[in-house]
């Protein structure tokens, strides 16, 4: 495992698979100051694998940080800003339950790709035979930049649906004040696209979420 030029905060986020600063609590302000290189040799049973499992590498990084930086943590439920899905006026197509359940980047079976006509809407997610609970679970994987923690399904909707969402990556959103759905450059946010396409609301609320609490960490690692 080789990591170069990373802050201690970034290494903790990698080790515990945290998608945003709000998923870490009680971290000292200096955690993002220094930069470190990590070169670690994997145990023989891991090194002999063609491709080490990402979860195994995360645990290795956790142990390394605990040993070298005397890092002590625990998980705790704390109120933070997090998304919920709630029912608006659903307008999704009912799915054929015999089809395979999946969400993927790109167009659906018809092959139509609206990104060709409007490149600023550069994200396209097609979901097939999905419940709203399944879609809530999928969102953090597809909506990086928007969703940094688990989404709670509060729609109360039963059944399975087919739908396609076309929106702009978070980096393309520039400023505000051009109406509820569009940014000055024509970008459309994920929540606006979900509302327009699916008739479902993706809303930010304050709710309890499991976060990593930093109990103790030392600014300098122990010697090699």
Wavefront OBJ file of the C-alpha trace (Angstrom):
o trace
v 0.000 0.000 0.000
v 1.537 3.301 -1.151
v -0.067 6.666 -0.375
v 1.623 9.977 -1.124
v 1.178 13.536 0.151
v -1.990 12.966 2.161
v -3.134 14.787 5.257
v -3.945 12.796 8.358
v -7.589 13.802 7.949
v -7.665 12.384 4.433
v -6.064 9.132 5.573
v -8.663 8.755 8.319
v -11.428 9.404 5.790
v -9.944 6.742 3.505
v -9.477 4.245 6.312
v -13.032 4.560 7.605
v -14.650 5.240 4.203
v -15.995 8.671 5.202
v -17.421 10.756 2.367
v -17.348 14.173 3.995
v -16.017 16.247 6.876
v -19.366 16.061 8.671
v -18.894 12.304 9.080
v -15.993 12.947 11.491
v -16.535 14.585 14.890
v -14.242 16.177 17.495
v -11.276 16.295 15.085
v -8.477 18.746 16.018
v -8.028 21.694 13.656
v -4.464 20.683 12.758
v -5.608 17.348 11.329
v -5.480 18.737 7.784
v -2.185 20.640 8.115
v 0.674 18.202 7.514
v 1.236 15.887 4.551
v 2.450 12.318 4.823
v 3.647 9.471 2.619
v 2.657 5.945 3.593
v 4.473 2.850 2.362
v 3.156 -0.290 4.020
v 3.864 -3.934 3.302
v 0.820 -6.163 3.279
v 0.756 -9.483 5.160
v 1.784 -12.454 3.038
v -1.780 -13.761 2.725
v -2.870 -10.381 1.326
v 0.238 -9.789 -0.795
v -0.283 -13.111 -2.591
v -3.720 -12.051 -3.798
v -3.952 -10.764 -7.372
v -5.928 -7.759 -6.185
v -6.273 -6.918 -2.508
v -9.830 -6.371 -1.328
v -10.504 -2.662 -0.671
v -12.019 -3.445 2.733
v -8.848 -5.309 3.707
v -6.736 -2.301 2.711
v -8.973 0.030 4.726
v -8.520 -2.130 7.842
v -4.744 -2.133 7.259
v -4.771 1.683 7.087
v -6.879 1.889 10.244
v -4.397 -0.269 12.159
v -1.469 1.757 10.835
v -2.992 5.065 11.958
v -3.924 3.627 15.336
v -0.376 2.392 15.853
v 1.653 5.312 14.506
v -0.551 8.280 15.459
v -2.009 6.710 18.611
v -5.415 7.250 17.036
v -8.407 6.252 19.160
v -11.957 6.495 17.819
v -15.471 5.270 18.305
v -18.706 5.421 16.328
v -21.529 7.522 17.730
v -24.910 8.708 16.529
v -24.991 12.490 16.202
v -27.357 14.918 14.452
v -25.912 16.202 11.175
v -27.258 17.529 7.885
v -28.299 14.528 5.790
v -30.673 13.798 2.916
v -34.069 12.125 3.045
v -36.299 11.043 0.174
v -39.899 12.143 0.660
v -42.987 11.746 -1.484
v -44.076 14.652 -3.630
v -46.261 13.833 -6.638
v -44.630 10.635 -8.005
v -44.598 10.337 -11.781
v -42.282 7.376 -12.336
v -43.144 4.469 -14.592
v -44.103 1.243 -12.888
v -41.494 -1.406 -13.603
v -41.840 -4.955 -14.869
v -40.844 -6.913 -11.731
v -39.441 -9.713 -13.887
v -36.614 -7.420 -15.075
v -33.259 -7.291 -13.335
v -32.902 -4.681 -10.587
v -30.035 -2.253 -11.209
v -28.846 1.344 -11.411
v -26.049 2.342 -13.767
v -24.379 5.378 -15.293
v -25.579 5.972 -18.834
v -28.692 5.726 -20.998
v -31.432 3.153 -20.761
v -32.451 0.459 -23.220
v -33.531 3.038 -25.819
v -29.934 4.315 -26.047
v -31.000 7.972 -25.882
v -28.363 10.151 -24.229
v -29.481 13.749 -23.477
v -25.910 14.675 -22.531
v -25.083 14.932 -26.221
v -27.458 17.888 -26.666
v -26.641 19.535 -23.313
v -23.166 18.640 -22.001
v -23.626 20.703 -18.820
v -26.108 18.024 -17.727
v -23.182 15.636 -17.614
v -24.570 12.987 -15.260
v -27.078 10.375 -16.380
v -28.322 7.633 -14.074
v -30.706 4.947 -15.304
v -32.497 2.767 -12.756
v -34.615 -0.270 -13.514
v -36.997 -2.209 -11.272
v -35.999 -0.185 -8.185
v -37.866 0.419 -4.954
v -37.396 3.811 -3.328
v -35.592 2.118 -0.432
v -33.109 0.576 -2.893
v -32.671 3.905 -4.679
v -31.904 5.635 -1.364
v -29.153 3.078 -0.739
v -27.703 3.618 -4.228
v -27.601 7.421 -4.117
v -24.316 7.874 -2.183
v -22.545 5.724 -4.790
v -23.824 7.684 -7.792
v -24.159 11.166 -6.348
v -20.705 11.885 -4.976
v -20.342 15.616 -4.492
v -23.968 15.848 -3.397
v -24.583 12.949 -1.007
v -21.955 12.267 1.657
v -23.850 9.879 3.905
v -26.750 7.458 3.942
v -30.057 8.649 2.489
v -33.232 7.764 4.394
v -36.307 6.700 2.445
v -39.361 8.455 3.867
v -41.495 8.340 0.719
v -43.797 5.562 1.921
v -44.000 4.420 -1.715
v -44.396 0.713 -2.423
v -43.658 -1.078 -5.675
v -40.806 -0.915 -8.173
v -40.086 1.757 -10.783
v -38.052 2.578 -13.896
v -36.584 6.078 -14.211
v -33.678 8.066 -15.652
v -32.170 11.146 -13.998
v -30.146 13.699 -15.957
v -28.343 16.316 -13.853
v -25.129 18.311 -13.503
v -22.150 17.221 -11.443
v -21.717 19.240 -8.261
v -18.657 20.967 -9.720
v -20.738 22.495 -12.517
v -23.104 24.321 -10.208
v -22.034 27.978 -10.225
v -23.782 30.529 -8.044
v -27.501 30.923 -7.675
v -30.367 33.222 -8.506
v -31.361 31.836 -11.909
v -34.602 30.230 -10.763
v -35.379 27.106 -8.758
v -34.112 24.556 -11.289
v -31.276 26.134 -13.240
v -27.937 27.742 -12.475
v -26.497 30.606 -14.612
v -24.675 28.112 -16.823
v -27.790 25.965 -17.304
v -26.734 23.374 -14.739
v -29.414 21.440 -12.846
v -28.777 20.061 -9.362
v -29.473 16.483 -8.342
v -32.390 17.384 -6.014
v -34.021 19.482 -8.762
v -33.573 16.708 -11.322
v -35.087 14.108 -8.973
v -38.053 16.373 -8.288
v -38.636 17.140 -11.980
v -38.100 13.616 -13.317
v -39.428 11.412 -10.529
v -41.814 13.655 -8.639
v -39.965 12.764 -5.434
v -38.158 15.198 -3.109
v -34.529 14.858 -2.031
v -34.315 17.176 0.970
v -31.605 18.061 3.482
v -32.654 17.712 7.109
v -30.939 17.451 10.469
v -31.100 13.822 11.606
v -29.039 11.351 13.677
v -26.286 9.577 11.706
v -23.423 7.327 12.795
v -20.197 9.389 12.697
v -16.591 8.652 13.593
v -15.624 10.446 16.804
v -11.928 11.214 17.343
v -11.129 10.449 20.992
v -7.352 10.913 20.746
v -4.749 11.478 18.028
v -1.152 12.674 18.120
v 0.189 15.245 15.680
v 3.490 13.421 15.086
v 3.732 9.700 14.278
v 6.028 7.352 16.127
v 9.403 6.666 14.507
v 9.804 3.980 11.859
l 1 2 3 4 5 6 7 8 9 10 11 12 13 14 15 16 17 18 19 20 21 22 23 24 25 26 27 28 29 30 31 32 33 34 35 36 37 38 39 40 41 42 43 44 45 46 47 48 49 50 51 52 53 54 55 56 57 58 59 60 61 62 63 64 65 66 67 68 69 70 71 72 73 74 75 76 77 78 79 80 81 82 83 84 85 86 87 88 89 90 91 92 93 94 95 96 97 98 99 100 101 102 103 104 105 106 107 108 109 110 111 112 113 114 115 116 117 118 119 120 121 122 123 124 125 126 127 128 129 130 131 132 133 134 135 136 137 138 139 140 141 142 143 144 145 146 147 148 149 150 151 152 153 154 155 156 157 158 159 160 161 162 163 164 165 166 167 168 169 170 171 172 173 174 175 176 177 178 179 180 181 182 183 184 185 186 187 188 189 190 191 192 193 194 195 196 197 198 199 200 201 202 203 204 205 206 207 208 209 210 211 212 213 214 215 216 217 218 219 220 221 222 223 224
